[in-house]
Amino acid sequence: MMADYKEIFERALSEACEKTAFSDNDKLFGIVKERTANMEKKRFKMKKPVIIAASIAAAAALTASVGAVSFGLLSEMFTKYFGDSATKQLADEGYIYTAENFAEDNGSDGTDKLYPVMGETLEKGIFTAKILGIAGDTQDPMMLIDITVSDPEVTAANDVIGVYTQAIGTYEFENKRDSYAITYSKGVKDEEDPSLYHVSARVPPYWVTQGEEVVFDIVRIHTLANDESDTAHSDEELAEFGLNTEGTLVKHYVLDEEIADFGAVGMSYYDFFGMLKTYDVDMQFRFTLPENVLKEAPRSWYDLSEGLVYEADGTEFILTYGEFGAHSSVFSLSCGIREELEDYLKISGMERARKFAEQFVLTVDGTEYTPDLEQAFTTRDTKGWGDLMIENMCYLHLVFPPVDYENAQSITLSANGVSYEVKP
């Protein structure tokens, strides 16, 4: 039973703890806990719900894919357009699955599909989208998408577009999609075709590694507005991004990324959102991927009974979990179950996490690495996760640069004079 819960935790936490703003720690863990329940249900091979008839309308825009994109071109795109040398390296090693691979593995059975699959196109309004492939490891799978914009005024005004996507299982999408996070990615204009934008979107690893049908939904697209009439956003839309009509806000890290991508550094969240036009496109692709197309990122669980304790400012941090992917090295440490920690973490959890994080050092074969303070965060489990988690336990999550776990001779995590060999 313990092993099952560990697998559930690994997948759920890697999906939930993305750079997505949550109003409080309880909400984040509520999402993770709900996901773990859904994952347990999957063991019973639940029958997929019947797709509602209204979905047939979406198929009207489905057209056949024209031409195949070569493996070499897809691999080069990661560095050429996204500056992602880590995923390019994994792709070059063979951890890439293209639309052409999908077509070879899934010959047509002669039946009509209600939704496009990898390699086919879907059109909504001025946008046409096609999924080219997926590459990477089980920490950060990256989905490659091409989006064509048919409005020349929009393409002339936008070197980049903001793309929001969601990738989850079919059952989850059709029954409780609002419980799952939406991921932001930047669309970069092609060097040759000004109407074409390339997107590399991180997708939750659990949903693309199970050999079951995945829904990949391009939820919305942001562009710069042509005029003020384009920036009239609904209260619901503003609230989703932590904004309201009075201009108050909750810090939103997705908007931090988008502000930087649009070159609007220094602009307030509210003013930036006011210069955007939002297109709710809801472009759904549905397909099943093989289970072994991504590289397995090394993971380690540490025995809490060993007392791997780091103490800082009167709080004990116990090393619990580590993951070593191509993009980052991530550690989770439990940090107490005292009731006063609830307010302690919820009022200023990000600031506390950064303060604690800056005391840690990861040493790999003599080279020292410090954590990314912008990605440090704390969470608190208010319910308890059975055999694995402890009710009201708080966790500190640290993100370090990637390291070569497989070939490293020695890896230690240190804080305040205490060092533990995470790889002896």
C-alpha positions in Angstrom: 0.0 0.0 0.0 2.8 2.4 0.8 4.3 2.1 -2.7 0.9 2.9 -4.2 0.6 6.1 -2.2 4.1 7.1 -3.0 3.4 6.8 -6.8 0.1 8.8 -6.3 1.9 11.5 -4.4 4.7 11.8 -7.0 2.4 12.2 -9.9 -0.1 14.5 -8.2 2.4 16.8 -6.6 4.4 17.2 -9.9 1.2 18.2 -11.6 -0.2 20.6 -9.0 2.9 22.4 -7.9 3.5 24.3 -11.1 3.9 28.1 -11.4 0.1 28.6 -10.9 -1.3 30.9 -8.3 -3.6 29.6 -5.6 -5.5 31.7 -3.2 -4.1 29.7 -0.2 -2.3 26.5 0.6 -5.4 24.7 1.6 -6.8 25.1 -2.0 -3.6 23.8 -3.5 -3.6 20.7 -1.3 -7.3 20.3 -1.9 -6.6 20.0 -5.6 -3.8 17.5 -5.0 -5.9 15.4 -2.7 -8.8 15.3 -5.3 -6.3 14.2 -7.9 -5.0 11.4 -5.8 -8.6 10.1 -5.3 -9.1 10.2 -9.1 -5.8 8.3 -9.6 -6.9 5.6 -7.3 -10.1 5.2 -9.2 -8.2 4.6 -12.4 -6.9 1.3 -11.1 -10.4 -0.1 -11.6 -10.3 0.8 -15.4 -13.5 3.0 -15.2 -15.4 3.1 -18.4 -15.2 6.4 -20.2 -18.4 8.5 -20.1 -20.2 8.8 -23.4 -19.3 12.0 -25.1 -22.3 14.4 -25.3 -23.9 15.0 -28.6 -23.0 18.7 -28.5 -19.4 17.8 -28.9 -20.1 16.9 -32.5 -20.3 20.5 -33.4 -16.6 20.9 -32.6 -15.8 18.2 -35.2 -17.0 20.5 -38.0 -13.8 22.4 -37.9 -11.6 19.3 -38.1 -9.4 19.0 -41.1 -6.7 16.6 -42.2 -3.1 17.4 -41.4 -1.0 18.4 -44.4 2.6 17.3 -44.4 4.7 15.8 -41.7 7.3 17.7 -39.6 10.7 15.9 -39.4 12.2 14.8 -36.1 15.2 16.9 -36.7 13.2 20.1 -37.1 11.2 19.4 -34.0 14.3 18.8 -32.0 15.9 22.1 -33.2 12.8 24.1 -32.3 13.4 23.7 -28.6 16.6 25.8 -28.8 15.7 27.9 -31.8 12.4 29.3 -30.4 12.3 28.4 -26.7 15.9 28.4 -25.5 15.3 24.9 -24.1 18.5 23.0 -24.5 17.5 20.4 -21.9 14.5 19.2 -23.8 16.4 19.3 -27.1 19.1 17.0 -25.5 16.4 14.6 -24.4 14.8 14.7 -27.9 18.2 14.0 -29.5 18.5 11.0 -27.2 15.2 9.6 -28.6 12.8 10.9 -25.9 10.5 12.4 -28.4 7.2 11.2 -29.9 6.0 13.0 -33.0 2.6 13.3 -34.8 4.1 11.1 -37.5 4.9 8.4 -34.8 1.3 8.7 -33.7 -0.1 8.2 -37.2 2.1 5.1 -37.6 0.9 3.7 -34.3 -2.8 4.5 -34.8 -3.8 3.6 -38.3 -7.3 4.8 -39.3 -10.1 2.3 -38.4 -12.5 4.0 -40.8 -14.6 5.5 -38.0 -15.3 9.2 -37.8 -13.6 11.0 -34.8 -15.3 13.7 -32.8 -12.0 15.3 -31.8 -8.7 15.8 -33.6 -5.7 13.9 -32.5 -1.9 14.6 -32.6 -1.0 15.8 -36.1 -4.4 16.9 -37.2 -5.7 20.5 -37.2 -8.6 22.3 -35.4 -9.8 25.7 -36.3 -11.6 28.2 -34.0 -12.2 31.8 -35.2 -8.9 33.2 -36.4 -6.8 30.4 -34.9 -5.8 27.0 -36.3 -3.9 24.6 -34.1 -1.9 21.4 -34.6 0.0 19.3 -32.1 3.4 18.4 -33.5 4.7 16.1 -30.8 5.9 15.7 -27.2 9.4 15.4 -25.8 11.2 15.4 -22.4 11.2 13.5 -19.2 8.6 12.6 -16.6 9.4 15.8 -14.6 8.7 18.3 -17.5 7.0 16.8 -20.6 6.8 19.5 -23.3 4.1 19.5 -25.9 4.9 21.2 -29.2 2.0 23.0 -30.9 1.8 25.2 -34.0 -0.9 27.9 -34.0 -1.7 29.9 -37.2 -3.4 33.2 -36.9 -5.4 34.3 -40.0 -5.9 38.0 -39.0 -3.0 40.0 -40.5 -3.6 42.9 -38.1 -3.2 40.6 -35.1 0.0 39.0 -36.5 1.5 42.4 -37.4 1.0 43.6 -33.8 2.2 40.5 -32.0 5.6 38.9 -32.0 4.4 36.6 -29.3 1.0 35.3 -28.1 0.0 34.0 -24.7 -1.4 30.4 -24.7 -3.2 28.7 -21.8 -3.6 25.0 -22.0 -4.9 22.1 -19.9 -4.0 18.4 -20.2 -5.9 15.8 -18.1 -7.6 12.5 -18.4 -10.9 12.2 -20.3 -12.9 11.3 -17.2 -11.5 14.2 -15.2 -12.0 16.7 -18.1 -15.7 15.8 -18.6 -16.6 15.7 -14.9 -14.4 18.1 -12.9 -12.1 20.0 -15.1 -12.4 23.2 -13.0 -10.5 21.4 -10.2 -7.3 21.2 -12.3 -4.7 23.8 -13.1 -4.3 25.6 -16.4 -0.7 26.2 -17.7 0.6 29.3 -19.4 3.1 29.1 -22.4 4.4 31.7 -24.8 3.8 31.4 -28.5 6.8 32.6 -30.6 6.4 33.8 -34.2 8.0 31.8 -36.9 11.0 33.3 -38.6 9.7 32.7 -42.1 5.9 32.7 -41.8 4.5 35.7 -39.8 1.1 34.1 -39.3 2.6 31.0 -37.6 3.4 30.8 -33.8 5.3 27.9 -32.2 4.4 26.9 -28.6 6.2 24.5 -26.2 3.7 23.8 -23.4 4.6 21.9 -20.2 2.0 19.2 -19.5 1.3 17.4 -16.2 3.4 14.2 -16.4 0.8 11.9 -14.9 -1.7 12.3 -17.6 0.7 11.6 -20.5 2.4 8.6 -19.1 -0.5 6.2 -18.3 -1.3 4.8 -21.7 -4.9 6.2 -21.4 -6.7 8.9 -23.4 -5.6 12.5 -22.6 -7.5 15.7 -23.4 -5.2 18.4 -24.4 -7.2 21.6 -24.5 -6.0 25.0 -25.7 -8.3 27.0 -23.3 -7.6 30.6 -24.3 -5.2 32.8 -26.2 -4.0 36.3 -25.4 -2.9 38.9 -27.9 -2.4 42.7 -27.6 -5.6 44.5 -28.1 -6.3 46.5 -31.3 -8.4 49.1 -29.5 -10.0 49.8 -26.1 -13.2 47.9 -27.0 -11.1 44.7 -27.0 -10.1 45.0 -23.4 -13.6 44.8 -21.8 -13.1 41.8 -19.6 -15.8 40.1 -17.5 -15.7 40.1 -13.7 -15.3 36.3 -13.9 -12.3 36.6 -16.2 -10.6 39.2 -14.0 -11.3 37.1 -10.9 -9.6 34.1 -12.5 -6.4 36.1 -12.7 -6.7 37.6 -9.2 -8.0 40.9 -10.4 -11.3 42.8 -10.0 -12.8 46.0 -11.4 -11.4 48.1 -8.5 -7.9 47.1 -9.5 -7.0 45.1 -6.4 -5.2 41.8 -7.0 -3.7 38.7 -5.6 -0.1 38.1 -6.8 -0.3 35.9 -9.9 2.9 34.3 -11.1 1.4 33.3 -14.5 0.9 37.0 -15.2 4.6 37.7 -14.1 5.7 35.3 -16.9 3.3 36.8 -19.5 4.3 40.4 -18.6 7.9 39.5 -19.3 7.1 37.6 -22.5 5.2 40.6 -23.9 8.0 43.0 -22.9 5.9 44.9 -20.5 8.3 44.7 -17.5 7.4 47.1 -14.7 3.7 47.4 -15.7 1.1 46.6 -13.0 -0.9 43.4 -13.3 -4.1 45.3 -13.8 -2.8 47.7 -16.4 -1.2 44.8 -18.3 -4.4 42.8 -18.4 -6.1 45.9 -19.7 -3.9 45.9 -22.8 -4.8 42.3 -23.7 -7.5 40.8 -25.9 -8.6 37.3 -24.7 -9.9 34.6 -27.0 -11.7 31.8 -25.3 -11.0 29.1 -28.0 -11.5 25.8 -26.1 -9.7 23.8 -28.8 -9.7 20.1 -27.7 -7.5 17.3 -28.9 -7.9 13.8 -27.6 -5.4 10.9 -28.0 -3.5 8.2 -26.2 0.3 8.1 -25.9 2.5 5.1 -25.3 3.7 4.8 -21.7 7.5 4.9 -22.5 8.0 7.9 -24.7 9.5 10.1 -21.9 12.7 9.6 -19.9 12.0 8.6 -16.3 13.4 11.3 -14.0 15.2 9.8 -11.0 13.2 10.0 -7.8 14.2 9.3 -4.2 12.1 8.8 -1.0 13.8 9.4 2.3 12.9 7.5 5.4 11.4 9.9 7.9 12.6 7.6 10.8 16.2 8.4 9.9 15.8 11.9 11.3 17.2 13.8 8.4 16.6 17.1 10.2 17.6 20.6 9.3 16.8 23.4 11.8 16.3 27.0 10.9 14.8 29.8 13.0 13.4 27.3 15.5 11.7 25.1 12.8 12.8 21.6 11.9 12.8 20.5 8.3 12.9 16.8 7.6 13.9 15.6 4.1 11.1 13.7 2.5 11.4 13.5 -1.3 13.7 14.4 -4.2 13.3 14.4 -7.9 16.2 15.0 -10.4 14.9 16.1 -13.8 16.5 17.6 -16.9 15.1 21.1 -16.0 15.5 21.1 -12.2 16.2 19.2 -9.0 13.3 19.4 -6.5 13.2 18.5 -2.8 10.3 18.4 -0.4 10.8 18.7 3.3 8.2 18.3 6.1 8.3 21.2 8.6 6.0 20.6 11.5 2.4 20.0 12.5 2.0 22.7 15.2 -1.3 24.5 14.9 0.3 27.9 14.8 2.0 27.0 11.5 -1.4 27.4 9.7 -1.4 31.2 10.1 2.4 31.2 10.0 2.4 29.8 6.5 -0.8 31.1 5.0 -0.2 34.8 5.9 3.2 35.0 4.3 4.0 31.6 3.0 6.0 32.7 0.0 8.2 35.1 2.0 8.8 32.4 4.7 9.6 29.8 2.1 12.2 32.1 0.5 13.7 32.9 3.8 14.2 29.2 4.6 15.2 28.3 1.1 18.1 30.7 1.0 19.8 28.7 3.8 20.0 25.5 1.8 22.9 24.5 -0.5 23.0 21.5 -2.9 26.6 20.2 -3.5 27.3 17.9 -6.4 30.8 16.5 -6.7 32.1 19.6 -5.0 30.1 22.2 -7.0 27.5 24.2 -4.9 24.1 25.1 -6.1 21.5 27.4 -4.5 17.8 27.1 -4.8 15.6 29.4 -7.0 14.0 31.6 -4.4 11.2 32.6 -6.8 10.1 29.0 -6.9 10.3 28.1 -3.2 6.9 27.6 -1.6 5.2 26.0 1.3 2.1 23.9 1.5 0.0 22.5 4.4 -2.1 19.3 4.3 -5.2 19.9 6.4 -6.7 16.5 5.8 -4.0 13.9 5.9 -3.1 11.4 3.2 -3.5 8.0 5.0 -0.3 5.9 5.0 1.9 8.5 3.5 1.0 12.0 4.6 0.3 13.4 8.1 -2.7 15.6 8.8 -1.7 19.3 9.3 1.9 18.6 8.2 3.5 21.5 6.4 6.0 21.1 3.6 8.7 23.2 2.1 9.5 22.7 -1.5 12.9 23.7 -3.0 13.9 24.0 -6.6 17.6 23.8 -7.6 19.3 23.7 -11.0 19.4 20.3 -12.8 22.2 18.0 -12.0 23.5 14.7 -13.5 22.1 12.4 -10.9 23.0 9.2 -12.7 26.7 10.0 -13.1 27.3 12.1 -10.0 29.6 10.5 -7.4 28.3 12.5 -4.4 25.2 14.7 -3.9 24.6 16.4 -0.5 21.9 18.8 0.7 23.1 21.2 3.5 21.6 23.9 5.8 22.9 25.5 9.0 25.8 23.1 9.3 23.8 19.9 8.7 24.5 17.9 5.5 22.8 14.8 4.2 24.1 12.6 1.4 21.0 12.4 -0.9 23.2 10.2 -3.1 26.0 8.5 -1.1 
